[in-house]
């Protein structure tokens, strides 16, 4: 066995704070090495710095007697000796920051001057890590603060002392901090230090092998992606947890969601209002490929920004007042931020949409007349009163094209507005304005989208006034459709005020349809045509059938909207899946029949179904959907089944919370059996991207994840309800993170990302964005937990981490790949926790690169939480390939900003 090779270096000199500023150079013995012939000479070769320091050709005049570094100039040595003292005598007058060097202080003060010039508030340094932790906090490895005594010692009645300060205050000469730490802890026979904080003695052992381990360890200690202060404080044992109100709160979505001050100086119908609207109907159709995987975007420095002290204060204020909700202000109303807006149509034709805003396969007959345009203009004037100044208004042609875009867009999913019976002249102005709003938000032009949001406020207020003036309108189809339009837009627009108002107004539409009996089968008589029906009789039957089908599709769309709001906002659903006994909607080929004659021919070509299934029946009999009659819309039926199961999944999760501390074993057994039954039902509901929409497939995987993860606890862990609630959630999530349920949850979360990549470009703007966000939060929480466990057990130390990396390199389990390619590896990970779970980070590319399949990707290791958040950010940004984040949808911008804050990507 070869003897251990160690260099013989002179013992460091203990130097008093009053040691001379510089000392003359003394001859130093060169390091000697004892080595066996079996040892490679590269192992014992001194480092480059040592060779240069002891070289005869590089003799310098001045030397530090602590670390033996030499200098040519006295001022460089003096500055170096100040770093050993660590007195931090140069203090900033504007904040508690202190430095050992004057030049660092001057550089720091320039940031204050820059912030003052830009009107920013300096960062609150009191919430950051202490300059030097007290001895008690160092031993317990918890966060300390700058107060003496610190809050933790004060609470636990401990003596709060700091070794360096205590020694300096006494009469005994104190050594420099680093030297004192080296000598304070005992060493082994081989000279290896046992200090838990500095496990590698960088002063006494400078062999290259040990120096390499030291560098790795020091990099791990100071890596830029360590836990943020908030999570460092809550991810401690229960006895060491200390809730302090002044600590920096976690990032919150409300920090990134604007309220209503987004208008600045943009004209409502200004230079780029109407997107070359003549060209939009002639643009080529952008087909979506089921197996396409759109690349995710990279994060630019401009998009990251800096977290100013003013933003921290705003987050802290919102954090103390239930941060997930909008806080109304005095004298704020629907038009308080829209004063002085001019509507100039002279530049209407200059704008163009960067993406396809409509379906080119739908040709809507008719056009909006000048009288119809005047009715919309009159509604805007009457509703806004004098609160909005309007100097011009778009022409009838402009509004007509926006209306048709709004109708055509509804046909791409569940198609709940019939395009071929639409008559602009017979429609209410509230409904026409709502369709204009729907058309505006389909374009990627910011001013057009903002115009739509202003008109959305007009529609909301106008519908309320219409219902007050004539109560019978609440039963009319156009009134209900107009309300559904503005609820769809407002609920996911990305502005806090509009989102909360839309959520609270959903009950009005639910109540109106329920009271009208539109949830029940009895309100839908059979109106199929007969062989002898011709002319006006046939047209009357067709229009009556279209009206009933419109109610059906509206109810099912409303139910799905309610379920999305339930799982996204974590609130009770307003509609029960058991009360929906109305028949399933007719097939799309019947629904989109352009005339009564074609409708009659298509119906008579197929045999009539003997039964009319509903949501209740397909939930009672899961096999019914496999033999559904061709006259029913299979895609809506599958979506209804998934959302019906989602309602039951929500109920099951609430029952699990109630029974988690129950001592009744039968209740626990029932809960587990019910969970397994729902999971089996979801797994047997085979949805693929070939026969279902990407959003439905993503939601299907999301529900299976939701069934095995407590999203409420995860959002609390992220800081939704404060530090104490976050710590309690951390304690509750610890056993979950080591269980099979957690691995099932993250496996399905990865499949959510896989399905989300198949969503066509520029269409990821609403509930699908929230689904991606919550899935990323589950993956991030699991990553935080396993990272915390590795940190506490020491499995992330350099030696163990390198050993684990070598073991797991050949067993990477990509959770977001097509499951048919790695099913066995995913099953092994779920059942036996073998392999390293990973994700793919698809880099952002243009539309052309996306179509050519030229998407490059990186590997995201689940052991690094910041990489998980980067995967989510790049996925959301990749849904708008040619759009900058600042000009993209506000909701995407808010979610990306929040994930960057939580993942610590701003320190990259």
N, C-alpha and C positions, 0 to 999 in steps of 0.2 A: 504494500500500500504506500503510495507516495505521500510524503509528508506535506502538510498544508503549507502553502506558500504565502508568506506575509511580508510585506516590506517593513523594514525597521526605520521608522521616522522619528525625529525628535519630538518629545512630548510638548504639547502646546504650553505656552507661557501664560500664567495668570497675571493679568494686567489690571491695575487699579484704574478707576476713572480719571485719576490724576497722573496717569503715565505720560511720559514726554510725547509731544506731538509727532516726533519722528526720531528714529535711532539710526546710527550709522550701520552700514552693512557688516555683518559678521560672517566669517567663513562657516559654512554649513557642511556637515558630512553628507556625502551622496548616499541615497538609499541603496541598501544592499538587500539581496534576495537569496534565500536558500531554496533551491529547487532540485527536484529529482530529474534524472535523465529522461524519465518517462513523460515529463510534463512538457507540453508545447511551449516554446519560448514566447509565443504570442500572448499567452495568458498572463505572464508576469511582466510584460513590457510596461514601463511607466507611462502614465498619460502624457499627452503632448504638453499640457500646461506644466507638469513637473519637470519634464525634460528641458523645457525652455527656461524654467525658473532656476534650475541648478546648472545650466550650461555655463561653461567658462566664458563663452563668447557673448553671453547676454547678461553679464553682471551689471546690476543697477545700483544706484547710490542709496536708495531709501528702502526700508523693509518694515512691514507690519510684524510685530512680535506675537500676534495672536494666530494668524493664519499663514504667515511667512510669505505673503505676496509682496512683490517689490515694485517700486515706482521710480520714475525719473524725475518727477516734479513733486515739490513739497505740498502744493495745494491738492494734488490728487491723493496723496497719502492722508492729508488731514480730512478730506471728504470721506475717504474710506474708513478712517477711524471713527468718524461720527456714526457710520452704519453699525459698528460694533457696540457703541454705547446705547444706541436706540433710544436716545433721550427725546427725540422728536421736539426739539426746542423751537422749531419754526412752525408757528400755529396760524391758521387762517382765522381772520376776524369775523368772517361771515358764517362759518360752520365749524363743527368740532374737529375738522381734519387737521392733522399735524404731520410734519415731515422732518427727516434728518438733514435735509439739504435745502438750501435757500432756492436753488434753481427749480427744484420740484414744487416748492411753494409758489413761486412766481408763475410757473406753468399752470398750477391749479387755479390761481386767481384769475387767469385769463378766461377760464370757463365761466366764472361768475360774471365777468364783464360781458362775455358773449351772450349768456342767458339773459342778462339785464337788457342788452340791446335788442334782443328778440322778444322781450316781454315774457320770458319764461321764469318759473320759480325754481330755485335750486333744490336739488334732491334732499330730502330729509334724512340726514346721515344718522340720526338717532335710532333708526330702525334697522341699521345694518349691523354687521358683525362687530363686536367690540374690538378696540385697538389691541388690547391684550386681555385675555380671559383670566379670571381669578383661578386660584389653585383648585378650589372645589369643583368648578365647572370643567376644568381641564381633566381632572381625575374621572369625573362622571361622563366626560365626552358629550356634553350638552352645550347649547348655545349660551353665551354670556352677553352682558350688555355693558355699556360704558359707565353706568352708575356704580358707586361704591358706598355702601354694600350693594351688590347686584340684587335683582328682584328674586332670583332663585334662592340665594343665601338668606335673604331677608325672610322669605316665606318659610324656609326650613330651619331657621335659627342656627345657621352655620357661620363660622368665622370667615369673612370675606377678605382674603389677603392675596396680593399679587407678589410673587417672589422678588421680582426685580425692584419694585417700588419699596417693599419692606426693607430690603437690603440697602437701598440707597438712602433711606431715611435714617438708618442707624449709623453708628460710628465705625462699624466694620467696613472695610473696603470691599465693594462688590465687584465681582468679575463681570465681564460682558455677558449678555444673556445667552448667546449660543455656547460659549465656553462653559458657563455655569450649568447649562442643561447637559453638557457632555459629562461633566464631573459629578453631577448630582446623582446619577443612577449608576448602580454597580455594573461591572463588566464580567464576562465569563473568562475562563482561563485563556481562551484564544483571543481575548480582547474584543469580542463582539458585545456591543452595548444592548441592554435590555430595556431601553426606554420605550414605552408604548407609543409615544408620539413620534419620536425620531428613531425608528428601529435600525437604521443604518448609520453608523458613525462615520460621517464624512470627513471628520478631522483626523482620525487615527487609522482608518482603513481605506487606502486609496488605490488598492489593486484594481485593474481594469474590470475584472469580473464583478467585484462588489460595487465598483463605481457605476456599472451599467444598471444593476438592480436598484441602486440608490436613485439614479435618474428616473427610472420607471416609477418608483414609488413616489418621488417628489412630484412627477407629472400627474400621478393619480390623485395626490392630495390637492393639487392646484389646477385640476382640469376645469375648463370653462363650463362644463355641463354638469357640475355638481348640483345637488338639490338646492332650489331657491330657499331663501331664509324662512319663508312660511312653512314649507314642508320639512325643513330641518328641525323646526321647533315642535311640530306635531308628531313626527315619526320617532318618538322616544317611548320608553317604557312608561307605564302609568304613574309610577312613583316620581319620575323625573319631569312629568309634564307640568308646565306652568303657563296658564293663560294670561296673556298681557295684552291689554287693549291697544297699546300704542305700537305693537309690532306691525310690520308691513303686511297688509292683507293680500290674499292671492289675487291673481288676475281674474277679472270677471267679464262676462259677455257684455254687460251694460257699459263698460268702458269703451267698447268699440262700436256699439250701436248708437247712431246719432238719434236725436229726438226729432227736431223739425227744422233746424237751422242749416239746411243744405242748399238753400236757394241762391245765396250770395247775390251776384248781379246778373244772373242768366235770365234772359227774357223767356216768358212762358212759351210763346210761339215764335222764338227768335231765329237766329241765323241757321241753326241746324235742327229745326223742329221736325219737319216731315222728312223721313228718310227716302230720298229719291223715289218717292212712293210709286211712280210709274214703273220703275225698274224692278221693284220687289216681286211683282207678279210674273215677270219674265225671267227671273233668276233661275238657274238650274237647281233642281231638287238635291238636297244634301242627304244622301241615304246613310242610314246607320247600319253598320255591320255588327252582327251579334257577337262575333269573336274578336272585335276590335278592342284594344286596350289603350284608351287615350292616355298620353303621357301626362304626368303631373308637373307642376311648375316649380321652378327654382326660386329661391327667395333673394331678392335684390336688397342692396343696402338701403336704397330709398324706401322700400316697402317696410323694412324692419323699423327704422326710426329709432328714437331713444325714448326711454321711459322717464319723463320729466317729473320733478317733484310735484308740480301742479296736478299731473295725472294721478300720482300716488294719492294725493289728498282727496281728489274726486272719488277715486275708487274706495278710499277708506270711508268717506261720507256715505256713499251708496251701500257699501258693505255693512254699515251699521243700521241701515234702513231697508233691509230685505232687498238685496241687490238685483234679484231677477225680475223686478217689477218697476214699471215707470212711476216716477214721483211727479205728480202734477204740480204746476206752479200757479201762483195767483194770476188771474186775468189772462190765462192762456186759453185760446180757443182754436177752432179748426183753421182759421185764416189769420191768426196773429202773426205768422211769419211770411205771409204772402202779400203784403201791402205793396202797392206801387208796381205791380207786374203789368207789363205791356205785351199785347199779343200782336206781333208784327208778322204778316204773311208774305212780306216782300221777299224774304229769304227762305221761304218754305221748301223750295225744290233743291236746296244746296246740300242737304244732309243725305247720308246713305247709311244703311245698316251693314255692320260687318258680318252679319250672319243671316241665315234664312229664317224669317220671322213667321212663315205660314206654310201650309200644305198646298202645293201646286196642283194637287189632284182634285181640289174642290173648286168648282166654278159657281159662285153665288149669283143668282139672277137679280135683276133690278139695280137701281142706284138711288142714292139719296138726293132728293130734290132741294131746291133753294128754300122751299117752305120748311122742309125737315131740318135744314141747317139753321134756319131762324128759330125754330122751336128749341133746339139745343142751346143756341145763344141766349135766348130768353130765359131758359132754365138757369143758366150760369149766372146771369145778371140778377135774377130774382132770388137765388139762393145765397149768393155771396154778398148781396146788398152793396153797401159802399166799402166793404172791407177789402175788396180786390178791385184794382183799377185795370180796366180793359180798354185798350185803344184800338185793337183790331182783333179779328177772329178768323180762323181758317175757313177756306171756301168749302162748298158742298163736295167737290171732287176729293179734296184732301180728307174730309171726315168720312166720306163714303169708303175710301180705301182702307182707312184705319178700322172702320166697322167690320169690313169684310175680313181683314186680317184677324180681328178679335174672334169672329165666328169660326173661321177656318182653323184657328189654333185649338179651339175646343174639340175639333174632330180628330185630333191626333191621339187622344187618350180615350176617354169614355164617351165623348161626343154627346153632351147633354143639351146642346142647342141645335135645333134642326136648321140646316142651311137653306133648304129648298122651299120651305114655306115662310121664310122670313120676308116681311113686308115693312120696309122702313116707313112708309107713309101711314101705316096703321099701327105703328109701335109707339109706345109711350116715350117721351123725351128722356125720362130717367133711364129706361132700358137702352136707348140709343147712346146716351152718354156713358153708360157702363161699358158698352161694347167699344166705344172710343178708348176708354181707359185700358181695356183688355188689349186693344191693338197697340197702344203706346208702349206698354211694358214688354212687348215682344221684340222691340228693337234694342240694339246695343248702343244707342246714342244717349248719353246722360241727360241732355236737356229734354229729349222726348220722354224718357222714363220719368223725369221729374214732373213734366207736364201731366202725365197720366196720374201721378200721385196727387197732384192738386185737384184734378177733375174727380178723383176718387172721393175726396172730401166733399165735393159738390154732390156727388151721387149719394153719399151716406146721409148728408143733411137733407137732401131733397126727398129721399125715400121716407125718412122719419116725418117730415112735414106732410107728405102725401098721405101717410097712414093716419096722421092726426086729422087731416082734413076729410078723408073718406076712408072709413074703416073697412069697407068692402074690398078695397084694393089689396089687402093682405092675403086674399084668397086667389088673386089673379096670378097666372103663370109668369107674365112678364115682370111683375113686381118681385116675385120669389127668385126668378133667374137673375135679375139685376142685383138683388141682395147677395146671392151666392157669388156673383162675380166680384163684388168689392170685398167680400169676406175672404175669398181666395187670394186676392191681391194683397190685402192689408195684413193677413196673418203671417205672411212670409216676405214682407217688403224690406225688412231690415231696419225699420225705424220703430223705436220703443213705443212711442205713443200710439201709432197706428196699429201695431201688433197687439197691444193690450186691448184697445177698443174693439178690434176685430174679434179677439177671443171672447170678450164679454158679450158681444152682440150676437154670437152664434146661437145663444139660447132663444133669441127672438125668432129666427128662422125655423129652428127645430119645433118650437111651440106652434108656429103658424101651420106647418105641414102636419103636425100631429093632430091639432084641433080640426084641421080640414079632412082628416081621415085618410091622408095619403100614405100612411104606413100600412094600411089594411087592404086585404084582397078585395073587399066588397066594393071599393071605389073604382075598380078597374073592370068594367064589363067587356064582353067579347065584341069587338067591332070589326071582325074580319070581313072581307068583301065576299059577295056571292057572284055566281056566274052571270046573273042577269043585271048586275049593277053596271050602269053606264052613265056617262055625262056628269051632270051636277050631283046626282046621287052618289056616284063613285067618288067624286071630288070631296063631297061632304064627309063620307066615311073615311077617306084618307086623312083629311085634316083632323077629324075627331080622333083617329088612331094616333096620329102624330102628337096631338096634345097629351093623350094618356101616356104615350111612350116618353114624352118629355118629362112628365111628372115622375115616372119610374126612374129614369136616368138621373134626374135631379135628386131624388131621395137616396139612391145608392151612392151618388157622388157626395152628398151631404154626410152620409154615414161614414164613408172613408175619410172625409175631411175631419170629422169628429174623432175618429180613431187616431189619426195622425196627431191631432192636438192633444189627445190623451197621453200617448207614449212620449211625445216630445216635451210637453210641459208638465208631465207627471200629475195629471188631475183626473178626476172621475169622468167617464164618458157620459154624454148627455142622451145617447140613444142606446137602447138594449137590442142586441141582435135577435132576441127572442120575439120582439114586437114587430119585426119586419116580415109580414106575411104577404106583401104585395108580390106579384109575379116578377120573375126575372125579365130584364129588357129583351126585346127582339134582337135578332142578329143584325150585324152592321150592314149586310147586303140589303136587308129590308129597310133598315132605318135610313140609309142614304139613297133610297130610290128617288130619282129626280122628279118623278111625276106619278100621278095616281094610276095611270095605265100600267106603267112598269112595275109599280108596287103590287098591283093586282096580279099581274102575270107571274111575278116571283113567288107570291104566296100560293097561288093555285098550282104551281109546278111541284110543290112539295106537299106531302100529306100533313094534315093538321095534327098537332100533338094532342094526346088524350088528356094530359095533365099539364098544369102550369106550376112548375116548381118555384119556390121562393127561397130566400136565404135560410129561413128556419128549416126547410126540408132538406137542403143540401148539407146543413150542419148536423141534422139528425141522421142522415144517411150519406156517409162520405163517398160511397161508391156511385151515387147518383150522378155525379158530375162527369163520370167517365162515359155514361151513355146518354148524355144530354142531347135533346132533339136539335136538329140543325136550325130550326127557327129561332133559337135562343142564342144570345151573345155569349159564346164560351169564354172570351177573355174577361168580360165583366163578371161572369159567374165565378171564375177562378179568383179574381180579385176580391169579390164579395166573400168567398169562402175564407180566404186568408185574413181579411179584416174581421170576419166573424170569429175566427179563432183568436185573433188579436184581442178582441173583447174578453174572451174567456181567459186568455193568458193574463190579462190585466187583473181580472178577478182572482185568479189563482195566486198571483204575486201578493195581492193584498191579504188573502187568507194566510199565506205563508208568514207574513209579518205578524199577523195576529196570533198565530199558533207557534211561533218559534220558541217561546218560553213556556209553552204549555206542558204540564206534567201528565197530561192524558195521552198514553201511547196510541190509543186508537185514532185520536185526532192527528197525531204526527204521521201515522201510517196512511190515513186517508189523504193527507196533504201530499205525501210523497207519491202515492199511487195516482193522484190526480195530475200531478206534474208530469209523471212518466207517460200518462195517457195523452196529454196534450202534446208532449214532445213526439210521441209516436205518430200522432195525427199530422203534425207539421212535417215530419220526415216522409210520411207516405204521400203527402201532397207534393207530387213531383212536378216542380216548375223548372223549366229551362229557358235560356235566353232565346231559343228558337221558336217557342210557342207562347211566350209571355213577355210583357214589357220588362225592361231592365229595372224600372222602379219597383214593380211587383216582385221580381226576383230578389232585389236588395231588401225589400221589406220582409220577405219570407225568411231570409237568413237573419235579419235583425230580430225577428220574433223568437227564433230559436236561441239567439244570444240573450235576449231579454229574459227568457225563462230561466236562465242559469246565472244571471248577474243582477245584483240589486243596484239599479241605476240611481236610485235616491241616495244610497250610501256612497256611491262613487262621486256624485255631484257634491255631496257634503264633504267628502274627503278632499275634493278640489277647492273647497273653501266657500261653498254657497251660503252656508249658515253660520259662519264664524269659526274661530280657532278651536273652541271647545268641542263643537259638533264635528269638526274635521278630525280631531284627535279620537273621539269616540268611534267615528267611522273607520279610522285607521286600525283601531283595536279589533273592530268587528270584521274587517276585511283581511286581517292576517291569516286566520285559518282558511278563509275562502281561497286565498291566492295559492295555497298549497294543495288544494283539493282537485278532484277530477272535474267538478262543476266549472271551476275557473278555466281549465284547459278546454272544455267544451265551449265555453262562452267565447274565448279568444279565437277558437277555430272558426266559429260562425261569424265572428266580427271580421276575420280576414276574408271570408266569402262575401260579406257585405261590400268590402272594397273591390273585390273581383267583379261583382255585378255592377257596381257603380261606374266602373270604367267603361261599361258598354252603353251608358247613357249618352245620347247624341250630344255633340258639342253645343254649347250655349243654352242647354235646357236644364242644367242643374242649378236651380235657383230657389227652391222652396223646401218642402218636407224632405226631399232626398238629401239636401245639404245637412239638415239636422240629423238624419239617420247616419250619415257618414261621420258627423261630429261625435255623436254618442258612441258609435262603434270605436272610433279612435280613443275616446275617453276610457272605454273598457280595456283596450289594449295598453294604453298608457298606465292605467292604474295597476294592471298586472305587472308591467315592466317596473314600475316604481316599487312594488312590493318585493319582487324577486331581487331587485337591486339592493333594497334595504336589508333583506335577509342575508344576502352575500356580504354586505358591508359589516353586519353585526357578527356574523359567524367567521369572518376572515377569509371567505372563499374568493374574495376579489383582490386579495393580495397578489403581488406580481408572480410569485412562484405558483400558487394555486391557480390563478387565472390563466397562466400560460399552459399549465397541465390540462385544465378543463378545455381550453381552446383547441389543443391538439387532439383531445378525445372527440370533440363535437364537430370538427371541421368536415368530417365525412358524412354527418347526419343532419344537414340543414333541412328544416321542414318549413317550406314556404306556405304560409297559411292563406295567402291570397292568390295562389295559382289555381288553375282549373282542377277541381277535385278528382277528376278522372285520371289525372297524371300522377298523383301522389297520395292516393287514398290509403294505402298500406302504411306509409310513413306518418300520416296524420293520425290514423287509428292507434299506432304504436305510441305516439306522443300523448294522446288522450288517455289511453289505458295505463301506460307504464311510465309516462313522463321521460321518454327517451328522445334524444335529439335536441337540437337548438331551434326554437321557433323563430322564424324570420318573415319579413315582408319585403316587397319590392318597391323601391322608390323610383317611379317613372318620371324622368325629367321632362319638363315642359317643352313642347314642340309646336310648330305651326300646323295649320289644318292640312297643308300639302304634305308635310312630313308624317302626319298622322295617317293620311290616306295611303302613303307609300310604305307604312310600317317601319319607319326609321326612328323608332322610339328607343332611346338608350335608358338604362336603368341602373340603379345602385341597390345594394343589399342593406336592409335595415335589420340589425340584430335587436331582438326584443330585450336584451339585457341593457340597452341604452335608451332610457325614456325619451331623450331629446330626438333620437332618430325616429321613434314612433310618431311624434308630433310632426316631424318633417315629412314623413310619408303622407300624413293627412293633409298638410298644407299643400304639398305638391299635387295631390290628387284633386283637391278643390280648385286650385289655380289652373290645373290642366283641363278643366271642363270649359275654360274660355281661352283657347290656345293663343289667339292673336290680340288679346285684350290685356292691358295693364291692370294691376290690382286696383289702383286708385280710380279707374274708370269703370270697373266691373260692378256687379250687383252689390249693394251695401251689405246684404246678409253674408255673402261670401267673404267680403272684406272684413267683417266683424269676426266671423268664425276663424279665419286665418290669423288675424291678430291675436285672438285669445289663445289659440293653440301654440302660437309662437311664444307667447308669454309663459304659458304653462310648461312648455318644453325647454325653455331657456335658449331658444334659437337666436335670440338677440345678442348673445355673447359669442356667437361663432366668429 
